[in-house]
Amino acid sequence: MGVAKLTDQNTVVPAESKYARLERERRYLLQDLPVGLARPDPHLQITDNYITGTRLRLRKVREPRTNKWTVKLTQKFAPNPRDFSRTLITNIYLNALEVETLGISDANEIRKNRYYFEFEGRKWSVDMFLGDLFGLVMAEVSFETDEELDSFPMPPFAIADVTNIELFTGGRLCELTFEDVREEIIKMKTARSSSAG
């Protein structure tokens, strides 16, 4: 008996998994760090490597004050491809040998500093991107219920809600530069102005 070749046609992905959890979040584009946060403030250094053609990424998180790393292989995807506010996420935490054995390349890389910020009783993650995306600043906030997510107003420190714009997902951003993102924002603004007028 031969080894079966796995394809999209003969591989089943369960609709639900006891290992995956539902993540509800909104993402916002910012001009800069919100008032009250500064670049030298405590933060985490995150490097994400997205595996081409998959829903997987290898995330390495470094705490600069201790120089300790947490590494996880993550599968994250939106069950509804038009709604990126609700994603299923599964994490596997790895040790150094496991990371080396996987041999995931540094291609499709995103580097960012993540700051934690509290605003109106909610904990926010604010990401200041580095490398090719230097200049991009985004914030995200999580919710326990669909009702909270759906009724949440845009905060005053944000310039746009980009939750459901695919361009602002990690899997797309890893292919772009800040200049690419800026050009896409200009195109979106122009398209909105044309359709409004």
CORQUIPE-V999602 format. One record per pair of residues at least 12 apart in sequence whose ideal C-beta (glycine too) atoms are under 6 Angstrom apart, sorted by the first residue. I is the first residue (numbers start at 1). GAP is how many residues later the second one is. Records with the same first field share a line. If there is no record, write none. Layout:
I=GAP + GAP
This chain:
19=71
20=68 + 70
23=64 + 66
24=62 + 119 + 125
25=115 + 117
26=115 + 126 + 137
27=111 + 113 + 135 + 136 + 141
28=111 + 130 + 133
29=109 + 130 + 131 + 133
30=107 + 109 + 128
31=128
32=105
34=83 + 123
37=78 + 80
43=70 + 71 + 72
44=17 + 70
45=17 + 68
46=15 + 66 + 68
47=13 + 64
48=62 + 122
49=55 + 57 + 59 + 60
50=58 + 121 + 124
55=20 + 22
56=19
57=17
58=15 + 46
59=13 + 15
71=23 + 28
72=19 + 21
73=19
74=17
75=15
76=13
84=79 + 80 + 85
85=64 + 78
108=66
110=63 + 64
111=19 + 20
112=15 + 17 + 18
113=15
114=13
122=19
124=15 + 17
125=15
126=13
132=45
133=45
134=44
135=43
136=42 + 45
167=17
